[in-house]
Amino acid sequence: MSRRRLLPALLVVLGIVVGSLAGSAPAAPTADGPLPPLRQLAAAQGIRFGTAVDPVVLASDASYREVLGREFDMAHPRTT
């Protein structure tokens, strides 16, 4: 599959994965309670908070997906 065809497919998969994980993982607790996700802190200031994502790691690392889903409200595939 050519890169031109692969990128839209990756974007769709990325959107589904990040969207399904959004808000599903609890933040690490502190003495004062759980910390809010970075995207929530940014939203309180009227800012959308996102990141570039490595599609290979996204497909193979559950912890990476968990952090993306919890902390960011948008993601874009990393380009090299």
PDB file of N, CA, C and O in Angstrom, chain B, residues numbered from 101:
ATOM      1  N   MET B 101       0.842  -1.167   0.000  1.00  0.00           N
ATOM      2  CA  MET B 101       0.000   0.000   0.000  1.00  0.00           C
ATOM      3  C   MET B 101       0.895   1.240   0.000  1.00  0.00           C
ATOM      4  O   MET B 101       1.876   1.304   0.741  1.00  0.00           O
ATOM      5  N   SER B 102       0.555   2.210  -0.823  1.00  0.00           N
ATOM      6  CA  SER B 102       1.371   3.413  -0.911  1.00  0.00           C
ATOM      7  C   SER B 102       1.164   4.287   0.317  1.00  0.00           C
ATOM      8  O   SER B 102       0.146   4.180   1.001  1.00  0.00           O
ATOM      9  N   ARG B 103       2.124   5.143   0.589  1.00  0.00           N
ATOM     10  CA  ARG B 103       2.014   6.064   1.727  1.00  0.00           C
ATOM     11  C   ARG B 103       0.812   6.981   1.579  1.00  0.00           C
ATOM     12  O   ARG B 103       0.165   7.332   2.566  1.00  0.00           O
ATOM     13  N   ARG B 104       0.519   7.363   0.364  1.00  0.00           N
ATOM     14  CA  ARG B 104      -0.608   8.259   0.117  1.00  0.00           C
ATOM     15  C   ARG B 104      -1.924   7.602   0.532  1.00  0.00           C
ATOM     16  O   ARG B 104      -2.833   8.290   0.998  1.00  0.00           O
ATOM     17  N   ARG B 105      -2.040   6.296   0.373  1.00  0.00           N
ATOM     18  CA  ARG B 105      -3.248   5.568   0.769  1.00  0.00           C
ATOM     19  C   ARG B 105      -3.193   5.169   2.243  1.00  0.00           C
ATOM     20  O   ARG B 105      -4.233   5.076   2.895  1.00  0.00           O
ATOM     21  N   LEU B 106      -2.008   4.935   2.768  1.00  0.00           N
ATOM     22  CA  LEU B 106      -1.855   4.487   4.139  1.00  0.00           C
ATOM     23  C   LEU B 106      -2.174   5.587   5.147  1.00  0.00           C
ATOM     24  O   LEU B 106      -2.774   5.306   6.185  1.00  0.00           O
ATOM     25  N   LEU B 107      -1.794   6.816   4.874  1.00  0.00           N
ATOM     26  CA  LEU B 107      -1.997   7.906   5.823  1.00  0.00           C
ATOM     27  C   LEU B 107      -3.461   8.109   6.182  1.00  0.00           C
ATOM     28  O   LEU B 107      -3.759   8.191   7.373  1.00  0.00           O
ATOM     29  N   PRO B 108      -4.403   8.196   5.236  1.00  0.00           N
ATOM     30  CA  PRO B 108      -5.808   8.353   5.635  1.00  0.00           C
ATOM     31  C   PRO B 108      -6.312   7.185   6.481  1.00  0.00           C
ATOM     32  O   PRO B 108      -7.092   7.380   7.413  1.00  0.00           O
ATOM     33  N   ALA B 109      -5.865   5.971   6.156  1.00  0.00           N
ATOM     34  CA  ALA B 109      -6.273   4.805   6.942  1.00  0.00           C
ATOM     35  C   ALA B 109      -5.750   4.906   8.370  1.00  0.00           C
ATOM     36  O   ALA B 109      -6.467   4.598   9.322  1.00  0.00           O
ATOM     37  N   LEU B 110      -4.502   5.338   8.517  1.00  0.00           N
ATOM     38  CA  LEU B 110      -3.928   5.505   9.855  1.00  0.00           C
ATOM     39  C   LEU B 110      -4.654   6.586  10.640  1.00  0.00           C
ATOM     40  O   LEU B 110      -4.858   6.448  11.847  1.00  0.00           O
ATOM     41  N   LEU B 111      -5.040   7.648   9.972  1.00  0.00           N
ATOM     42  CA  LEU B 111      -5.767   8.720  10.647  1.00  0.00           C
ATOM     43  C   LEU B 111      -7.111   8.229  11.166  1.00  0.00           C
ATOM     44  O   LEU B 111      -7.520   8.590  12.270  1.00  0.00           O
ATOM     45  N   VAL B 112      -7.788   7.423  10.393  1.00  0.00           N
ATOM     46  CA  VAL B 112      -9.078   6.875  10.830  1.00  0.00           C
ATOM     47  C   VAL B 112      -8.879   5.978  12.045  1.00  0.00           C
ATOM     48  O   VAL B 112      -9.600   6.096  13.036  1.00  0.00           O
ATOM     49  N   VAL B 113      -7.894   5.076  11.965  1.00  0.00           N
ATOM     50  CA  VAL B 113      -7.623   4.178  13.086  1.00  0.00           C
ATOM     51  C   VAL B 113      -7.209   4.977  14.317  1.00  0.00           C
ATOM     52  O   VAL B 113      -7.666   4.696  15.425  1.00  0.00           O
ATOM     53  N   LEU B 114      -6.363   5.952  14.130  1.00  0.00           N
ATOM     54  CA  LEU B 114      -5.918   6.791  15.235  1.00  0.00           C
ATOM     55  C   LEU B 114      -7.094   7.492  15.887  1.00  0.00           C
ATOM     56  O   LEU B 114      -7.187   7.528  17.114  1.00  0.00           O
ATOM     57  N   GLY B 115      -7.980   8.040  15.101  1.00  0.00           N
ATOM     58  CA  GLY B 115      -9.158   8.718  15.642  1.00  0.00           C
ATOM     59  C   GLY B 115     -10.036   7.789  16.442  1.00  0.00           C
ATOM     60  O   GLY B 115     -10.550   8.171  17.494  1.00  0.00           O
ATOM     61  N   ILE B 116     -10.217   6.571  15.959  1.00  0.00           N
ATOM     62  CA  ILE B 116     -11.037   5.592  16.672  1.00  0.00           C
ATOM     63  C   ILE B 116     -10.386   5.205  17.991  1.00  0.00           C
ATOM     64  O   ILE B 116     -11.047   5.165  19.028  1.00  0.00           O
ATOM     65  N   VAL B 117      -9.086   4.918  17.948  1.00  0.00           N
ATOM     66  CA  VAL B 117      -8.382   4.486  19.161  1.00  0.00           C
ATOM     67  C   VAL B 117      -8.360   5.591  20.203  1.00  0.00           C
ATOM     68  O   VAL B 117      -8.732   5.362  21.354  1.00  0.00           O
ATOM     69  N   VAL B 118      -7.935   6.775  19.821  1.00  0.00           N
ATOM     70  CA  VAL B 118      -7.845   7.875  20.788  1.00  0.00           C
ATOM     71  C   VAL B 118      -9.233   8.254  21.280  1.00  0.00           C
ATOM     72  O   VAL B 118      -9.416   8.521  22.468  1.00  0.00           O
ATOM     73  N   GLY B 119     -10.203   8.280  20.390  1.00  0.00           N
ATOM     74  CA  GLY B 119     -11.565   8.608  20.796  1.00  0.00           C
ATOM     75  C   GLY B 119     -12.151   7.603  21.767  1.00  0.00           C
ATOM     76  O   GLY B 119     -12.846   7.986  22.709  1.00  0.00           O
ATOM     77  N   SER B 120     -11.885   6.340  21.556  1.00  0.00           N
ATOM     78  CA  SER B 120     -12.433   5.313  22.439  1.00  0.00           C
ATOM     79  C   SER B 120     -11.739   5.287  23.795  1.00  0.00           C
ATOM     80  O   SER B 120     -12.326   4.859  24.789  1.00  0.00           O
ATOM     81  N   LEU B 121     -10.503   5.741  23.837  1.00  0.00           N
ATOM     82  CA  LEU B 121      -9.762   5.745  25.097  1.00  0.00           C
ATOM     83  C   LEU B 121      -9.912   7.038  25.871  1.00  0.00           C
ATOM     84  O   LEU B 121      -9.572   7.092  27.053  1.00  0.00           O
ATOM     85  N   ALA B 122     -10.406   8.064  25.239  1.00  0.00           N
ATOM     86  CA  ALA B 122     -10.474   9.385  25.872  1.00  0.00           C
ATOM     87  C   ALA B 122     -11.233   9.311  27.187  1.00  0.00           C
ATOM     88  O   ALA B 122     -12.398   8.917  27.242  1.00  0.00           O
ATOM     89  N   GLY B 123     -10.543   9.696  28.226  1.00  0.00           N
ATOM     90  CA  GLY B 123     -11.166   9.758  29.533  1.00  0.00           C
ATOM     91  C   GLY B 123     -11.356   8.412  30.212  1.00  0.00           C
ATOM     92  O   GLY B 123     -11.933   8.367  31.299  1.00  0.00           O
ATOM     93  N   SER B 124     -10.908   7.338  29.637  1.00  0.00           N
ATOM     94  CA  SER B 124     -11.159   6.024  30.216  1.00  0.00           C
ATOM     95  C   SER B 124     -10.158   5.639  31.301  1.00  0.00           C
ATOM     96  O   SER B 124     -10.461   4.796  32.146  1.00  0.00           O
ATOM     97  N   ALA B 125      -8.994   6.233  31.291  1.00  0.00           N
ATOM     98  CA  ALA B 125      -7.968   5.859  32.265  1.00  0.00           C
ATOM     99  C   ALA B 125      -7.923   6.888  33.393  1.00  0.00           C
ATOM    100  O   ALA B 125      -7.890   8.089  33.125  1.00  0.00           O
ATOM    101  N   PRO B 126      -7.920   6.445  34.636  1.00  0.00           N
ATOM    102  CA  PRO B 126      -7.855   7.395  35.747  1.00  0.00           C
ATOM    103  C   PRO B 126      -6.473   8.027  35.860  1.00  0.00           C
ATOM    104  O   PRO B 126      -5.465   7.410  35.517  1.00  0.00           O
ATOM    105  N   ALA B 127      -6.440   9.248  36.338  1.00  0.00           N
ATOM    106  CA  ALA B 127      -5.168   9.930  36.580  1.00  0.00           C
ATOM    107  C   ALA B 127      -4.536   9.365  37.850  1.00  0.00           C
ATOM    108  O   ALA B 127      -5.222   8.792  38.696  1.00  0.00           O
ATOM    109  N   ALA B 128      -3.223   9.536  37.971  1.00  0.00           N
ATOM    110  CA  ALA B 128      -2.517   9.065  39.162  1.00  0.00           C
ATOM    111  C   ALA B 128      -2.978   9.867  40.381  1.00  0.00           C
ATOM    112  O   ALA B 128      -3.037  11.095  40.320  1.00  0.00           O
ATOM    113  N   PRO B 129      -3.303   9.200  41.473  1.00  0.00           N
ATOM    114  CA  PRO B 129      -3.770   9.919  42.657  1.00  0.00           C
ATOM    115  C   PRO B 129      -2.641  10.668  43.358  1.00  0.00           C
ATOM    116  O   PRO B 129      -1.476  10.280  43.274  1.00  0.00           O
ATOM    117  N   THR B 130      -2.998  11.726  44.037  1.00  0.00           N
ATOM    118  CA  THR B 130      -2.063  12.486  44.867  1.00  0.00           C
ATOM    119  C   THR B 130      -2.691  12.620  46.251  1.00  0.00           C
ATOM    120  O   THR B 130      -3.784  12.105  46.486  1.00  0.00           O
ATOM    121  N   ALA B 131      -2.024  13.295  47.152  1.00  0.00           N
ATOM    122  CA  ALA B 131      -2.573  13.509  48.484  1.00  0.00           C
ATOM    123  C   ALA B 131      -3.885  14.293  48.417  1.00  0.00           C
ATOM    124  O   ALA B 131      -4.749  14.129  49.279  1.00  0.00           O
ATOM    125  N   ASP B 132      -4.039  15.145  47.397  1.00  0.00           N
ATOM    126  CA  ASP B 132      -5.244  15.959  47.252  1.00  0.00           C
ATOM    127  C   ASP B 132      -6.268  15.323  46.317  1.00  0.00           C
ATOM    128  O   ASP B 132      -7.309  15.924  46.052  1.00  0.00           O
ATOM    129  N   GLY B 133      -5.998  14.132  45.819  1.00  0.00           N
ATOM    130  CA  GLY B 133      -6.895  13.466  44.879  1.00  0.00           C
ATOM    131  C   GLY B 133      -6.215  13.318  43.535  1.00  0.00           C
ATOM    132  O   GLY B 133      -5.045  13.671  43.384  1.00  0.00           O
ATOM    133  N   PRO B 134      -6.952  12.792  42.545  1.00  0.00           N
ATOM    134  CA  PRO B 134      -6.340  12.568  41.226  1.00  0.00           C
ATOM    135  C   PRO B 134      -6.039  13.882  40.504  1.00  0.00           C
ATOM    136  O   PRO B 134      -6.762  14.868  40.644  1.00  0.00           O
ATOM    137  N   LEU B 135      -4.966  13.868  39.740  1.00  0.00           N
ATOM    138  CA  LEU B 135      -4.624  15.022  38.914  1.00  0.00           C
ATOM    139  C   LEU B 135      -5.514  15.023  37.678  1.00  0.00           C
ATOM    140  O   LEU B 135      -5.783  13.965  37.110  1.00  0.00           O
ATOM    141  N   PRO B 136      -5.973  16.193  37.255  1.00  0.00           N
ATOM    142  CA  PRO B 136      -6.765  16.214  36.023  1.00  0.00           C
ATOM    143  C   PRO B 136      -5.864  15.981  34.814  1.00  0.00           C
ATOM    144  O   PRO B 136      -4.679  16.312  34.854  1.00  0.00           O
ATOM    145  N   PRO B 137      -6.415  15.413  33.734  1.00  0.00           N
ATOM    146  CA  PRO B 137      -5.621  15.239  32.521  1.00  0.00           C
ATOM    147  C   PRO B 137      -5.185  16.595  31.964  1.00  0.00           C
ATOM    148  O   PRO B 137      -5.843  17.610  32.191  1.00  0.00           O
ATOM    149  N   LEU B 138      -4.078  16.599  31.238  1.00  0.00           N
ATOM    150  CA  LEU B 138      -3.568  17.837  30.650  1.00  0.00           C
ATOM    151  C   LEU B 138      -4.594  18.485  29.731  1.00  0.00           C
ATOM    152  O   LEU B 138      -4.710  19.710  29.688  1.00  0.00           O
ATOM    153  N   ARG B 139      -5.343  17.660  28.994  1.00  0.00           N
ATOM    154  CA  ARG B 139      -6.344  18.228  28.083  1.00  0.00           C
ATOM    155  C   ARG B 139      -7.434  18.966  28.847  1.00  0.00           C
ATOM    156  O   ARG B 139      -7.972  19.954  28.348  1.00  0.00           O
ATOM    157  N   GLN B 140      -7.767  18.506  30.045  1.00  0.00           N
ATOM    158  CA  GLN B 140      -8.766  19.189  30.860  1.00  0.00           C
ATOM    159  C   GLN B 140      -8.231  20.533  31.357  1.00  0.00           C
ATOM    160  O   GLN B 140      -8.954  21.530  31.362  1.00  0.00           O
ATOM    161  N   LEU B 141      -6.980  20.557  31.770  1.00  0.00           N
ATOM    162  CA  LEU B 141      -6.368  21.811  32.207  1.00  0.00           C
ATOM    163  C   LEU B 141      -6.302  22.813  31.056  1.00  0.00           C
ATOM    164  O   LEU B 141      -6.568  24.001  31.240  1.00  0.00           O
ATOM    165  N   ALA B 142      -5.945  22.324  29.870  1.00  0.00           N
ATOM    166  CA  ALA B 142      -5.879  23.187  28.694  1.00  0.00           C
ATOM    167  C   ALA B 142      -7.266  23.700  28.320  1.00  0.00           C
ATOM    168  O   ALA B 142      -7.423  24.878  27.997  1.00  0.00           O
ATOM    169  N   ALA B 143      -8.267  22.832  28.359  1.00  0.00           N
ATOM    170  CA  ALA B 143      -9.637  23.225  28.001  1.00  0.00           C
ATOM    171  C   ALA B 143     -10.150  24.324  28.916  1.00  0.00           C
ATOM    172  O   ALA B 143     -10.896  25.200  28.478  1.00  0.00           O
ATOM    173  N   ALA B 144      -9.761  24.285  30.168  1.00  0.00           N
ATOM    174  CA  ALA B 144     -10.180  25.327  31.110  1.00  0.00           C
ATOM    175  C   ALA B 144      -9.649  26.704  30.701  1.00  0.00           C
ATOM    176  O   ALA B 144     -10.186  27.734  31.107  1.00  0.00           O
ATOM    177  N   GLN B 145      -8.586  26.704  29.892  1.00  0.00           N
ATOM    178  CA  GLN B 145      -8.005  27.955  29.397  1.00  0.00           C
ATOM    179  C   GLN B 145      -8.417  28.231  27.949  1.00  0.00           C
ATOM    180  O   GLN B 145      -7.933  29.178  27.329  1.00  0.00           O
ATOM    181  N   GLY B 146      -9.311  27.398  27.416  1.00  0.00           N
ATOM    182  CA  GLY B 146      -9.759  27.574  26.034  1.00  0.00           C
ATOM    183  C   GLY B 146      -8.762  27.078  25.004  1.00  0.00           C
ATOM    184  O   GLY B 146      -8.751  27.552  23.868  1.00  0.00           O
ATOM    185  N   ILE B 147      -7.921  26.126  25.394  1.00  0.00           N
ATOM    186  CA  ILE B 147      -6.867  25.611  24.517  1.00  0.00           C
ATOM    187  C   ILE B 147      -7.127  24.143  24.226  1.00  0.00           C
ATOM    188  O   ILE B 147      -7.457  23.373  25.127  1.00  0.00           O
ATOM    189  N   ARG B 148      -6.977  23.756  22.962  1.00  0.00           N
ATOM    190  CA  ARG B 148      -6.998  22.331  22.607  1.00  0.00           C
ATOM    191  C   ARG B 148      -5.574  21.818  22.725  1.00  0.00           C
ATOM    192  O   ARG B 148      -4.629  22.481  22.297  1.00  0.00           O
ATOM    193  N   PHE B 149      -5.424  20.638  23.303  1.00  0.00           N
ATOM    194  CA  PHE B 149      -4.101  20.110  23.615  1.00  0.00           C
ATOM    195  C   PHE B 149      -3.880  18.814  22.853  1.00  0.00           C
ATOM    196  O   PHE B 149      -4.622  17.850  23.042  1.00  0.00           O
ATOM    197  N   GLY B 150      -2.862  18.780  21.990  1.00  0.00           N
ATOM    198  CA  GLY B 150      -2.627  17.606  21.171  1.00  0.00           C
ATOM    199  C   GLY B 150      -1.162  17.246  21.089  1.00  0.00           C
ATOM    200  O   GLY B 150      -0.304  17.874  21.708  1.00  0.00           O
ATOM    201  N   THR B 151      -0.901  16.217  20.306  1.00  0.00           N
ATOM    202  CA  THR B 151       0.454  15.708  20.157  1.00  0.00           C
ATOM    203  C   THR B 151       0.617  15.010  18.816  1.00  0.00           C
ATOM    204  O   THR B 151      -0.361  14.663  18.154  1.00  0.00           O
ATOM    205  N   ALA B 152       1.860  14.814  18.434  1.00  0.00           N
ATOM    206  CA  ALA B 152       2.178  13.974  17.282  1.00  0.00           C
ATOM    207  C   ALA B 152       2.336  12.545  17.794  1.00  0.00           C
ATOM    208  O   ALA B 152       2.872  12.322  18.879  1.00  0.00           O
ATOM    209  N   VAL B 153       1.867  11.580  17.004  1.00  0.00           N
ATOM    210  CA  VAL B 153       1.823  10.189  17.442  1.00  0.00           C
ATOM    211  C   VAL B 153       2.621   9.316  16.481  1.00  0.00           C
ATOM    212  O   VAL B 153       2.528   9.466  15.263  1.00  0.00           O
ATOM    213  N   ASP B 154       3.392   8.419  17.038  1.00  0.00           N
ATOM    214  CA  ASP B 154       4.113   7.430  16.241  1.00  0.00           C
ATOM    215  C   ASP B 154       3.159   6.268  15.976  1.00  0.00           C
ATOM    216  O   ASP B 154       2.844   5.525  16.906  1.00  0.00           O
ATOM    217  N   PRO B 155       2.686   6.083  14.737  1.00  0.00           N
ATOM    218  CA  PRO B 155       1.708   5.031  14.444  1.00  0.00           C
ATOM    219  C   PRO B 155       2.190   3.619  14.774  1.00  0.00           C
ATOM    220  O   PRO B 155       1.384   2.767  15.150  1.00  0.00           O
ATOM    221  N   VAL B 156       3.480   3.363  14.640  1.00  0.00           N
ATOM    222  CA  VAL B 156       4.009   2.031  14.947  1.00  0.00           C
ATOM    223  C   VAL B 156       3.889   1.745  16.442  1.00  0.00           C
ATOM    224  O   VAL B 156       3.454   0.667  16.845  1.00  0.00           O
ATOM    225  N   VAL B 157       4.278   2.715  17.251  1.00  0.00           N
ATOM    226  CA  VAL B 157       4.185   2.542  18.705  1.00  0.00           C
ATOM    227  C   VAL B 157       2.722   2.505  19.131  1.00  0.00           C
ATOM    228  O   VAL B 157       2.358   1.740  20.024  1.00  0.00           O
ATOM    229  N   LEU B 158       1.888   3.314  18.509  1.00  0.00           N
ATOM    230  CA  LEU B 158       0.463   3.326  18.823  1.00  0.00           C
ATOM    231  C   LEU B 158      -0.145   1.936  18.662  1.00  0.00           C
ATOM    232  O   LEU B 158      -0.957   1.505  19.481  1.00  0.00           O
ATOM    233  N   ALA B 159       0.250   1.248  17.615  1.00  0.00           N
ATOM    234  CA  ALA B 159      -0.302  -0.079  17.337  1.00  0.00           C
ATOM    235  C   ALA B 159       0.212  -1.147  18.295  1.00  0.00           C
ATOM    236  O   ALA B 159      -0.445  -2.170  18.487  1.00  0.00           O
ATOM    237  N   SER B 160       1.371  -0.923  18.895  1.00  0.00           N
ATOM    238  CA  SER B 160       1.989  -2.002  19.661  1.00  0.00           C
ATOM    239  C   SER B 160       2.113  -1.758  21.167  1.00  0.00           C
ATOM    240  O   SER B 160       2.473  -2.679  21.899  1.00  0.00           O
ATOM    241  N   ASP B 161       1.829  -0.561  21.645  1.00  0.00           N
ATOM    242  CA  ASP B 161       2.092  -0.240  23.051  1.00  0.00           C
ATOM    243  C   ASP B 161       0.824   0.265  23.745  1.00  0.00           C
ATOM    244  O   ASP B 161       0.376   1.386  23.502  1.00  0.00           O
ATOM    245  N   ALA B 162       0.259  -0.567  24.600  1.00  0.00           N
ATOM    246  CA  ALA B 162      -0.982  -0.214  25.297  1.00  0.00           C
ATOM    247  C   ALA B 162      -0.799   0.986  26.225  1.00  0.00           C
ATOM    248  O   ALA B 162      -1.712   1.802  26.357  1.00  0.00           O
ATOM    249  N   SER B 163       0.353   1.108  26.865  1.00  0.00           N
ATOM    250  CA  SER B 163       0.599   2.242  27.762  1.00  0.00           C
ATOM    251  C   SER B 163       0.615   3.552  26.980  1.00  0.00           C
ATOM    252  O   SER B 163       0.092   4.565  27.447  1.00  0.00           O
ATOM    253  N   TYR B 164       1.210   3.531  25.803  1.00  0.00           N
ATOM    254  CA  TYR B 164       1.253   4.710  24.926  1.00  0.00           C
ATOM    255  C   TYR B 164      -0.167   5.129  24.563  1.00  0.00           C
ATOM    256  O   TYR B 164      -0.503   6.312  24.624  1.00  0.00           O
ATOM    257  N   ARG B 165      -1.002   4.162  24.186  1.00  0.00           N
ATOM    258  CA  ARG B 165      -2.396   4.457  23.844  1.00  0.00           C
ATOM    259  C   ARG B 165      -3.146   5.013  25.047  1.00  0.00           C
ATOM    260  O   ARG B 165      -3.957   5.928  24.906  1.00  0.00           O
ATOM    261  N   GLU B 166      -2.883   4.471  26.213  1.00  0.00           N
ATOM    262  CA  GLU B 166      -3.551   4.928  27.428  1.00  0.00           C
ATOM    263  C   GLU B 166      -3.228   6.395  27.721  1.00  0.00           C
ATOM    264  O   GLU B 166      -4.120   7.190  28.013  1.00  0.00           O
ATOM    265  N   VAL B 167      -1.959   6.735  27.639  1.00  0.00           N
ATOM    266  CA  VAL B 167      -1.545   8.115  27.900  1.00  0.00           C
ATOM    267  C   VAL B 167      -2.149   9.062  26.860  1.00  0.00           C
ATOM    268  O   VAL B 167      -2.640  10.135  27.210  1.00  0.00           O
ATOM    269  N   LEU B 168      -2.114   8.670  25.598  1.00  0.00           N
ATOM    270  CA  LEU B 168      -2.696   9.506  24.547  1.00  0.00           C
ATOM    271  C   LEU B 168      -4.177   9.740  24.799  1.00  0.00           C
ATOM    272  O   LEU B 168      -4.651  10.872  24.706  1.00  0.00           O
ATOM    273  N   GLY B 169      -4.903   8.691  25.113  1.00  0.00           N
ATOM    274  CA  GLY B 169      -6.328   8.809  25.338  1.00  0.00           C
ATOM    275  C   GLY B 169      -6.676   9.650  26.546  1.00  0.00           C
ATOM    276  O   GLY B 169      -7.696  10.339  26.554  1.00  0.00           O
ATOM    277  N   ARG B 170      -5.848   9.602  27.554  1.00  0.00           N
ATOM    278  CA  ARG B 170      -6.112  10.331  28.793  1.00  0.00           C
ATOM    279  C   ARG B 170      -5.703  11.797  28.700  1.00  0.00           C
ATOM    280  O   ARG B 170      -6.435  12.664  29.175  1.00  0.00           O
ATOM    281  N   GLU B 171      -4.567  12.092  28.108  1.00  0.00           N
ATOM    282  CA  GLU B 171      -3.982  13.421  28.217  1.00  0.00           C
ATOM    283  C   GLU B 171      -4.262  14.375  27.054  1.00  0.00           C
ATOM    284  O   GLU B 171      -4.188  15.591  27.235  1.00  0.00           O
ATOM    285  N   PHE B 172      -4.580  13.858  25.872  1.00  0.00           N
ATOM    286  CA  PHE B 172      -4.685  14.707  24.692  1.00  0.00           C
ATOM    287  C   PHE B 172      -6.078  14.658  24.091  1.00  0.00           C
ATOM    288  O   PHE B 172      -6.736  13.618  24.117  1.00  0.00           O
ATOM    289  N   ASP B 173      -6.531  15.795  23.543  1.00  0.00           N
ATOM    290  CA  ASP B 173      -7.843  15.796  22.891  1.00  0.00           C
ATOM    291  C   ASP B 173      -7.722  15.763  21.379  1.00  0.00           C
ATOM    292  O   ASP B 173      -8.739  15.754  20.685  1.00  0.00           O
ATOM    293  N   MET B 174      -6.508  15.746  20.851  1.00  0.00           N
ATOM    294  CA  MET B 174      -6.292  15.548  19.426  1.00  0.00           C
ATOM    295  C   MET B 174      -4.896  14.981  19.215  1.00  0.00           C
ATOM    296  O   MET B 174      -3.986  15.194  20.016  1.00  0.00           O
ATOM    297  N   ALA B 175      -4.755  14.255  18.119  1.00  0.00           N
ATOM    298  CA  ALA B 175      -3.467  13.639  17.806  1.00  0.00           C
ATOM    299  C   ALA B 175      -3.303  13.598  16.288  1.00  0.00           C
ATOM    300  O   ALA B 175      -4.276  13.460  15.547  1.00  0.00           O
ATOM    301  N   HIS B 176      -2.068  13.718  15.847  1.00  0.00           N
ATOM    302  CA  HIS B 176      -1.730  13.661  14.428  1.00  0.00           C
ATOM    303  C   HIS B 176      -0.579  12.683  14.254  1.00  0.00           C
ATOM    304  O   HIS B 176       0.288  12.588  15.124  1.00  0.00           O
ATOM    305  N   PRO B 177      -0.557  11.959  13.147  1.00  0.00           N
ATOM    306  CA  PRO B 177       0.552  11.034  12.933  1.00  0.00           C
ATOM    307  C   PRO B 177       1.868  11.788  12.769  1.00  0.00           C
ATOM    308  O   PRO B 177       1.944  12.806  12.082  1.00  0.00           O
ATOM    309  N   ARG B 178       2.863  11.278  13.396  1.00  0.00           N
ATOM    310  CA  ARG B 178       4.202  11.859  13.283  1.00  0.00           C
ATOM    311  C   ARG B 178       4.723  11.620  11.877  1.00  0.00           C
ATOM    312  O   ARG B 178       4.550  10.537  11.317  1.00  0.00           O
ATOM    313  N   THR B 179       5.345  12.608  11.322  1.00  0.00           N
ATOM    314  CA  THR B 179       5.973  12.446  10.011  1.00  0.00           C
ATOM    315  C   THR B 179       7.474  12.590  10.180  1.00  0.00           C
ATOM    316  O   THR B 179       7.947  13.354  11.021  1.00  0.00           O
ATOM    317  N   THR B 180       8.218  11.847   9.369  1.00  0.00           N
ATOM    318  CA  THR B 180       9.673  11.925   9.482  1.00  0.00           C
ATOM    319  C   THR B 180      10.268  12.540   8.260  1.00  0.00           C
ATOM    320  O   THR B 180      11.487  12.688   8.174  1.00  0.00           O
TER     321      THR B 180
END
